[in-house]
Amino acid sequence: MTQLRVLGSKALMSNSIVKNLASNLNDLASVVEEIRQLSEDLDLPEEETKSLIEKMNKAKELISEWSKFPWWKRLFKGNHGKELTSLNEEIERFCKVVMPAQSRRDGLKLLKEFSIQTEKISGVSCSVPRPPDFTVGLDVPLKELKTLLMKEEESLLLLTAAGGCGKTTLVQMLGHDEEIKGIFGEGNIFYVTISKTPNLKVTVQRLFHHVGVQVPEFQSDEDAINHLQELPKQVGSNPMLLILDDVWPGSEPLLEKFKFHMPKSKILVTTRTAFPRFSFTYNLKPLNAEDAMALFRYSASLKDGTSCIPDEDIEKVMKGCGGFPLALEVIGGSLRGQPAEVQLSRVRKWTNNRFIYNPDLLVRLQSSLEFSDDEVTLKECFMDLDESFLSSWCNIQAPKVEVLVLNFQTKTYSLPKFVDTMDKLKAFGSCTIQVSDALPNLMEINIEYCNDLVELPTGLCEVILLKKLSITNCHKLSTLPKGIGMLVNLEVLRLRSCTDLSELPDSIRSLHKLRILDISDCLSIKHLPKHIGELCNLEELHMKGCLNLRNEFPQSTTKLDQLKLVICDEERAKLWEPIKQDLTNLEVKVAEKNINLSWLLKS
């Protein structure tokens, strides 16, 4: 009897496997046939899909044989069931691992070939491409973007949003807007896709070709830039609008060159991340629920009230897409023209986390959203797009927390709302994000008695709204980032009792809003920065206990016209005597000797 139960259990399991395998074969049949036909048309090697087709045919034969067995006979067909299980696993693995890798490779091949052809053809038009025929949710952003673009005080405007959010579509709509064409003239609107590896020489050649001017092949980027300043002369009296689409981090110097050499032009840049040195920014938001539903139904050709897919299932898929137009279009488009039962089956599988394979979906989302090549499921694809597929942030109440470390596993995400209530937060850590991206509005940082702090992260220098930076009693801190001069809004810099700190970076000269500088008890500092005199708004300088600061101060110190108070010890006060002759409003105050060893208790 026990053996019979075991056989019955195996038969039931085999039945389940057969149903699952049959469903997978049904979903894959049309896709694989399209791949086979395209491979034949493009003269691609058939070996890559041949093994999958052979496995699918073998699986069909076994399923057919299995269906003909009476139920009692299936009890004794254990080997048959094992073979079905093995085939099902091999097919799923092929779809999850091999096909995505092939798709990624083919996409890169295409991009490489396109890049080669683009470089060869320097005369490609810079006309703005037509936007899609159907767009939703962009009318208000278009109006707001036009208003910002027309502001005279700024020549360069950043349009930022995550990949797949609709930036390119929005600037294409702007380029074909009648009001914009009336201002700039249709021939004075230029559109160039920059991408991850910009080619400045090709870009400048295309701009000149667009206005009908032939230029020789540039020998270097510098040569191209030298010619760039001649471009405005070729377009007449009307202003120019240059749209630089898909600009990646690291291309800021390129933008600086365009901005400098085209001073009377307007430059509109689309990018996935904000660039700290360009503060004039418009952030495009994802679509709201109503617009997302309209775009998904249009992409999938689903009519209201007549779809076989329940609304709650559609809403789950839309929620996973996070309001991103690209995701909505690609996933919706994969349903277009499919039989009702296939549409329903795919949506149910997606919402239940089962594997998907759609070549177009994978290639387009990978290229725009930087997805990995690993196993593709709906949850994994869109975990970066919408927090709803992740465990929700719990509502932590922690107003006294001083240090917060979040170990993110994705590149794009939002911070939990409870961060806003952490009034005493002094340090924030994350393994995958720059501080400037995590806390772009941070205005004050206080770090005390951090005994393991040896150096500050360079990303700290990109928190451009920072007004107060206080690092005290951090005795192992030996250097400050060279780029600290990027903190152009910094008003207070306290480095008191950082005993291993040996010098202040020369870039500190750029902190023109700095009012208070405190280096008290920084025992290792031997000299002040050579260009300290460029701190044009410095009012107070605290430097008592700087025992190694014995040499005369830099000549530029005499230019600290706003300096009103210096607090130091007797030895340093003597060094200020000759400088007081130039700074007549300066008060040098000798601090009382106060031997404070309380910091030793913290170490």
URCORMO-V713686 format. One record per backbone hydrogen bond with DSSP energy under -1.0 kcal/mol. NH is the residue of the N-H (numbers start at 1). CO is the residue of the C=O. E is the energy in kcal/mol with one decimal. If there is no record, write none. Layout:
# URCORMO-V713686
nh=NH co=CO e=E
nh=NH co=CO e=E
This chain:
# URCORMO-V713686
nh=5 co=1 e=-2.0
nh=6 co=2 e=-2.1
nh=7 co=3 e=-2.4
nh=8 co=4 e=-2.4
nh=9 co=5 e=-2.6
nh=10 co=6 e=-2.3
nh=11 co=7 e=-2.2
nh=12 co=8 e=-2.2
nh=13 co=9 e=-2.2
nh=14 co=10 e=-2.5
nh=15 co=11 e=-2.2
nh=16 co=12 e=-1.9
nh=17 co=13 e=-2.2
nh=18 co=14 e=-2.6
nh=19 co=15 e=-2.1
nh=20 co=16 e=-2.3
nh=21 co=17 e=-3.0
nh=22 co=18 e=-2.7
nh=23 co=19 e=-2.1
nh=24 co=20 e=-2.2
nh=25 co=21 e=-2.7
nh=26 co=22 e=-2.0
nh=27 co=23 e=-2.0
nh=28 co=24 e=-2.2
nh=29 co=25 e=-1.8
nh=32 co=28 e=-3.1
nh=33 co=29 e=-2.0
nh=34 co=30 e=-2.0
nh=35 co=31 e=-2.3
nh=36 co=32 e=-2.7
nh=37 co=33 e=-2.4
nh=38 co=34 e=-2.7
nh=39 co=35 e=-2.7
nh=40 co=36 e=-1.9
nh=41 co=37 e=-2.5
nh=42 co=38 e=-2.5
nh=44 co=39 e=-3.3
nh=50 co=46 e=-1.6
nh=51 co=47 e=-1.0
nh=53 co=49 e=-2.4
nh=54 co=50 e=-2.5
nh=55 co=51 e=-2.2
nh=56 co=52 e=-2.6
nh=57 co=53 e=-2.5
nh=58 co=54 e=-2.4
nh=59 co=55 e=-2.5
nh=60 co=56 e=-2.2
nh=61 co=57 e=-2.0
nh=62 co=58 e=-2.3
nh=63 co=59 e=-2.6
nh=64 co=60 e=-2.4
nh=65 co=61 e=-2.4
nh=66 co=62 e=-2.8
nh=67 co=63 e=-2.4
nh=69 co=66 e=-1.1
nh=74 co=70 e=-1.4
nh=76 co=73 e=-1.4
nh=77 co=74 e=-1.4
nh=81 co=77 e=-2.0
nh=82 co=78 e=-2.2
nh=83 co=79 e=-2.3
nh=84 co=80 e=-2.1
nh=85 co=81 e=-2.5
nh=86 co=82 e=-2.6
nh=87 co=83 e=-2.4
nh=88 co=84 e=-2.5
nh=89 co=85 e=-2.2
nh=90 co=86 e=-2.3
nh=91 co=87 e=-2.6
nh=92 co=88 e=-2.3
nh=93 co=89 e=-2.5
nh=94 co=90 e=-2.3
nh=95 co=91 e=-2.2
nh=96 co=92 e=-2.3
nh=97 co=93 e=-2.8
nh=99 co=94 e=-3.0
nh=101 co=97 e=-1.5
nh=102 co=98 e=-2.7
nh=103 co=99 e=-3.0
nh=104 co=100 e=-2.7
nh=105 co=101 e=-2.5
nh=106 co=102 e=-2.8
nh=107 co=103 e=-2.4
nh=108 co=104 e=-2.3
nh=109 co=105 e=-2.5
nh=110 co=106 e=-2.3
nh=111 co=107 e=-2.3
nh=112 co=108 e=-2.7
nh=113 co=109 e=-2.6
nh=114 co=110 e=-2.5
nh=115 co=111 e=-2.6
nh=116 co=112 e=-2.4
nh=117 co=113 e=-2.4
nh=118 co=114 e=-2.4
nh=119 co=115 e=-2.1
nh=120 co=116 e=-1.7
nh=121 co=117 e=-2.0
nh=122 co=120 e=-1.1
nh=142 co=138 e=-2.1
nh=143 co=139 e=-1.9
nh=144 co=140 e=-2.5
nh=145 co=141 e=-2.7
nh=146 co=142 e=-2.1
nh=147 co=143 e=-1.8
nh=148 co=144 e=-2.1
nh=149 co=145 e=-2.4
nh=150 co=146 e=-1.5
nh=151 co=148 e=-1.4
nh=157 co=267 e=-2.8
nh=158 co=280 e=-2.5
nh=159 co=269 e=-3.9
nh=160 co=282 e=-2.6
nh=161 co=271 e=-1.4
nh=165 co=162 e=-1.4
nh=170 co=166 e=-2.1
nh=171 co=167 e=-2.2
nh=172 co=168 e=-2.0
nh=173 co=169 e=-2.2
nh=174 co=170 e=-2.2
nh=175 co=171 e=-2.4
nh=176 co=172 e=-1.0
nh=177 co=174 e=-1.3
nh=181 co=177 e=-2.5
nh=182 co=178 e=-1.9
nh=183 co=179 e=-1.4
nh=184 co=180 e=-2.5
nh=185 co=181 e=-1.8
nh=188 co=185 e=-1.7
nh=189 co=186 e=-1.0
nh=190 co=241 e=-3.1
nh=191 co=126 e=-2.4
nh=192 co=243 e=-2.8
nh=194 co=245 e=-3.0
nh=195 co=246 e=-1.6
nh=203 co=199 e=-2.4
nh=204 co=200 e=-2.5
nh=205 co=201 e=-1.9
nh=206 co=202 e=-2.3
nh=207 co=203 e=-1.9
nh=208 co=204 e=-2.0
nh=209 co=205 e=-2.4
nh=210 co=206 e=-2.0
nh=212 co=209 e=-1.7
nh=213 co=208 e=-2.5
nh=224 co=220 e=-1.9
nh=225 co=221 e=-2.5
nh=226 co=222 e=-2.3
nh=227 co=223 e=-1.4
nh=228 co=224 e=-1.4
nh=230 co=227 e=-1.9
nh=231 co=228 e=-1.6
nh=234 co=231 e=-1.9
nh=241 co=188 e=-2.5
nh=242 co=266 e=-3.0
nh=243 co=190 e=-3.2
nh=244 co=268 e=-2.9
nh=245 co=192 e=-2.9
nh=247 co=270 e=-3.0
nh=251 co=248 e=-1.6
nh=255 co=251 e=-1.7
nh=256 co=252 e=-2.4
nh=257 co=253 e=-1.9
nh=258 co=254 e=-2.0
nh=259 co=255 e=-2.7
nh=260 co=256 e=-2.5
nh=261 co=257 e=-2.4
nh=262 co=258 e=-1.1
nh=265 co=262 e=-1.6
nh=266 co=240 e=-2.8
nh=267 co=155 e=-3.1
nh=268 co=242 e=-2.7
nh=269 co=157 e=-2.8
nh=270 co=244 e=-2.3
nh=271 co=159 e=-2.3
nh=278 co=275 e=-2.1
nh=281 co=279 e=-1.1
nh=282 co=158 e=-3.1
nh=284 co=160 e=-2.8
nh=287 co=323 e=-2.9
nh=292 co=288 e=-2.7
nh=293 co=289 e=-2.3
nh=294 co=290 e=-2.0
nh=295 co=291 e=-2.3
nh=296 co=292 e=-2.4
nh=297 co=293 e=-2.5
nh=298 co=294 e=-2.0
nh=299 co=295 e=-2.6
nh=300 co=296 e=-2.2
nh=302 co=297 e=-2.6
nh=306 co=303 e=-1.7
nh=314 co=310 e=-1.8
nh=315 co=311 e=-2.5
nh=316 co=312 e=-1.4
nh=317 co=313 e=-2.0
nh=318 co=314 e=-2.7
nh=319 co=315 e=-2.5
nh=320 co=316 e=-2.0
nh=321 co=317 e=-1.4
nh=324 co=321 e=-1.9
nh=326 co=164 e=-2.0
nh=328 co=324 e=-2.2
nh=329 co=325 e=-2.8
nh=330 co=326 e=-2.6
nh=331 co=327 e=-2.4
nh=332 co=328 e=-2.2
nh=333 co=329 e=-2.7
nh=334 co=330 e=-1.5
nh=335 co=332 e=-1.4
nh=338 co=335 e=-2.0
nh=343 co=339 e=-2.4
nh=344 co=340 e=-2.5
nh=345 co=341 e=-2.1
nh=346 co=342 e=-2.7
nh=347 co=343 e=-2.4
nh=348 co=344 e=-2.2
nh=349 co=345 e=-2.2
nh=350 co=346 e=-2.8
nh=351 co=347 e=-2.4
nh=352 co=348 e=-1.0
nh=353 co=350 e=-1.6
nh=354 co=349 e=-2.6
nh=356 co=376 e=-1.5
nh=362 co=358 e=-2.6
nh=363 co=359 e=-2.6
nh=364 co=360 e=-2.4
nh=365 co=361 e=-2.3
nh=366 co=362 e=-2.5
nh=367 co=363 e=-2.3
nh=368 co=364 e=-1.6
nh=369 co=365 e=-3.0
nh=370 co=366 e=-1.5
nh=381 co=377 e=-2.9
nh=382 co=378 e=-2.1
nh=386 co=382 e=-2.0
nh=389 co=386 e=-1.2
nh=390 co=387 e=-1.6
nh=396 co=394 e=-2.0
nh=401 co=398 e=-1.4
nh=404 co=427 e=-2.4
nh=406 co=429 e=-2.9
nh=408 co=406 e=-1.2
nh=419 co=416 e=-1.5
nh=420 co=417 e=-1.6
nh=421 co=418 e=-1.1
nh=422 co=419 e=-1.4
nh=423 co=421 e=-1.8
nh=425 co=422 e=-1.5
nh=426 co=402 e=-3.2
nh=427 co=402 e=-2.2
nh=429 co=404 e=-2.9
nh=438 co=434 e=-2.3
nh=439 co=435 e=-2.9
nh=442 co=439 e=-1.6
nh=445 co=468 e=-2.4
nh=447 co=470 e=-3.1
nh=449 co=472 e=-1.6
nh=451 co=449 e=-1.2
nh=453 co=450 e=-1.5
nh=460 co=457 e=-1.7
nh=461 co=458 e=-1.8
nh=462 co=459 e=-1.8
nh=463 co=460 e=-1.6
nh=464 co=462 e=-2.0
nh=466 co=463 e=-2.0
nh=467 co=443 e=-2.8
nh=468 co=443 e=-2.0
nh=469 co=492 e=-2.5
nh=470 co=445 e=-2.9
nh=471 co=494 e=-3.2
nh=472 co=447 e=-2.4
nh=473 co=496 e=-2.3
nh=477 co=474 e=-1.5
nh=478 co=454 e=-2.2
nh=484 co=481 e=-1.6
nh=486 co=483 e=-2.5
nh=487 co=484 e=-1.8
nh=488 co=486 e=-2.4
nh=490 co=487 e=-1.9
nh=491 co=467 e=-3.0
nh=492 co=467 e=-2.1
nh=493 co=516 e=-2.5
nh=494 co=469 e=-2.5
nh=495 co=518 e=-3.4
nh=497 co=520 e=-3.0
nh=498 co=495 e=-1.3
nh=499 co=497 e=-1.3
nh=501 co=498 e=-1.6
nh=502 co=478 e=-1.5
nh=508 co=505 e=-1.8
nh=509 co=506 e=-1.8
nh=510 co=507 e=-2.2
nh=511 co=508 e=-2.0
nh=512 co=510 e=-2.1
nh=514 co=511 e=-1.5
nh=515 co=491 e=-3.0
nh=516 co=491 e=-2.1
nh=517 co=540 e=-2.1
nh=518 co=493 e=-2.6
nh=519 co=542 e=-3.2
nh=521 co=544 e=-3.3
nh=522 co=519 e=-1.6
nh=523 co=521 e=-1.4
nh=525 co=522 e=-1.2
nh=532 co=529 e=-1.6
nh=534 co=531 e=-2.0
nh=535 co=532 e=-1.9
nh=536 co=534 e=-2.2
nh=538 co=535 e=-1.8
nh=539 co=515 e=-2.5
nh=540 co=515 e=-2.5
nh=541 co=565 e=-2.2
nh=542 co=517 e=-2.7
nh=543 co=567 e=-3.3
nh=546 co=543 e=-1.1
nh=547 co=545 e=-1.8
nh=549 co=546 e=-1.8
nh=550 co=548 e=-1.5
nh=557 co=554 e=-1.8
nh=558 co=555 e=-1.6
nh=559 co=556 e=-2.3
nh=560 co=557 e=-1.7
nh=561 co=559 e=-2.5
nh=563 co=560 e=-1.5
nh=564 co=539 e=-2.3
nh=565 co=539 e=-2.1
nh=566 co=587 e=-2.5
nh=567 co=541 e=-2.2
nh=568 co=589 e=-2.1
nh=573 co=569 e=-2.0
nh=574 co=570 e=-1.4
nh=580 co=576 e=-1.8
nh=582 co=579 e=-1.5
nh=583 co=579 e=-2.0
nh=584 co=582 e=-1.0
nh=586 co=583 e=-1.6
nh=587 co=564 e=-2.1
nh=589 co=566 e=-3.4
nh=591 co=568 e=-3.0
nh=600 co=597 e=-1.4
nh=601 co=598 e=-1.1
nh=602 co=599 e=-1.1
